[in-house]
Amino acid sequence: MGSGGGSFLKVVLKNFDVLAGPVFSLLYPLYASVRAIETKSIEDDRQWLTYWVLYSMITLFELTFVKLIEWIPIWSYAKLIFTCWLVIPYFSGAAYVYEHYLRPFFVNPQTINIWYVPGKKDFFSKPDDILTAAEKYIEENGTEAFEKLINRADKSKKSSGHAMYDEDY
């Protein structure tokens, strides 16, 4: 009977990532998210919304790079550790990643999408490029507007992460 218990423990330890992964990445966050919905606190709502955004990004990454990930033998353990860091409120990992990496990328005012890339007219026409898009912008808004746009982009590059805006645009 002693060897039966030892082999069960070996199986559990060998498959710890497979067993603990869903608990830490899905079950506990699901439970905590439902509890957050039921409270009036905005902070816990933000924590769990942030977690689910990051979880979605991790899942998309895994689906996209599945062939590459198969070659990384410690991927499941690294993902488990990272997920625990994101989930455990003591560490506030989800909030940290959001504030330091995602928020600047998605919310930063200097990353305004100014590119207008017109679509193809038909299957046989030549694909549009950046020069065509710039010409179209100048046609629609004028040369002066295009120059202001370029100057504003230069200023925001030089301001070390702080966008500088003209009041009139």
N, C-alpha and C positions, 0 to 999 in steps of 0.2 A: 504494500500500500504506500510505502514511502516513496518509491520510484514513480508511482502514478501521480502523486501530488507535485513532485519535482518537475515532471514533464509538462504538467498543466501550467505551472509557473513559468517554465521556459517558453511555452507557446504564447502565454500572455505577454511576457517581456519582449519576445521577438516581434510580436504584432502590436506592441503598445501604441505606435503611431496610428495604426489602422483603427484601433479601438478608441483611443483618446481623441483623435482628430475630430470626428463628428460631435463628440461631447463638448469640446472646447470651441469648435468653430460654428456649430449649429444649435445644439440643444441649450446650452447656457445662454448664448446671445438671444435666442428666441424667447426664453423665459424672462431674461432681463428686459428685453424690448417690450414685452407685454406688460411687465410691471411698470416700465417707464411711461407707457401710454396712459396707465391708470393714475399716475401722479400728476401734480400740477407743475412740477419742476421742469424747466426748459433744459437744464444742464444734462440730465440723464437722457432726455430725448436726443439732444445733440450728440452725446457719446455714442448712442446706439445707431442713429442714422449714419454717423461717420463710420462706425464699424461696418455697417452693411455696404456702404459705398466701397470701402477698402476690400471687403470680402468679395464683392462683385469684380473688382479690378484684379484681384489675385486669381479668381476663377477664370476670367477672360485671358489672363496671362497664361495660365496652365493649359487652357484649351488651345490657345494659339501656338504655344511652344511645346506641345506634348512630346514631340520627337526629341527635342533637345533635353527636356527634363528627364526623360527616361535614362539618359546617360549620367545623371547626377545621382549617385547612390544615397546621399544624405538628404535629398530634397524633402522627403516626407517629414524627417525630424526637424529640419530647418523651418519648414512651413509650420509645424506644430509649435515650435518655440516662438516663432514670430506671431502666430495667432494668439498664443497665451499672453504675449506681451501686449497685443492689441486689446484683448478682452478683459484682462484683470484690471479692475478699476484703480488699484493701487498704483499701477504704472502709467495709466492714461495714455497708452501707446497710440490708440486710434486718434485721440485729440492731438497728440504730438505730430504724427504723420500728416494729419490734415492741415494743421496750422503752419507747419514748416515746409511742406512739399506740395500738397494739392491746392490749398487755398491760394498761394502766390501764383500758381500756374493757371488756375481757372478764374480767379477773381481779380487779379492784378490789372489795374486800369490801363497800364501801358501796353497790354497785349490785346488791344482792340483790333478786331478783324477788319482790316481796311481793304482787303483784296477783293476785287470784283473780277471773277474769271467767267467770261461769257461762255455759254454752252455752244456745242457744235451745231451747225445749221442742219447738216445731214451727214450721212455715213461717209461720203466720199470727200468731204471738205477737210482741209488740213487742220490739225488740232490747234486750239488756241494756246498762246503762250503768254508770258508776263508782259511782253511789249504790247500785245494786242489788248490785254486788260488795261494797261496804263493809257493807251490811246483811247480806249472806250471811256475811261474815267475822265480824261481831259475833255473829250467831246461832250460828256454829260454835265461836268462841273466847271470846266474852264481851266486855263493854264494857271491862273492865280491860286485856285483851290488846290491844285496838284502841288504847286510849290510850297504852300502852307503845310500840306500833308507831309512832304519830305522834310521840311524844317522841323516840324513837330517830332517826327521820328528821330531825327538827328539829336534834338535836344533831350529826348527821353533816353536815348542811348548813353549820352554823356552824363546824365544825372545820377549815375550809380544806383539804379533800381528805383528811383523816384520819378514818376512821370511829371512832365511839365506841360501844361495845357495853355493854349491861347484861349482867351475868353470868347473870341468870335470864331466859331467854326460852323 
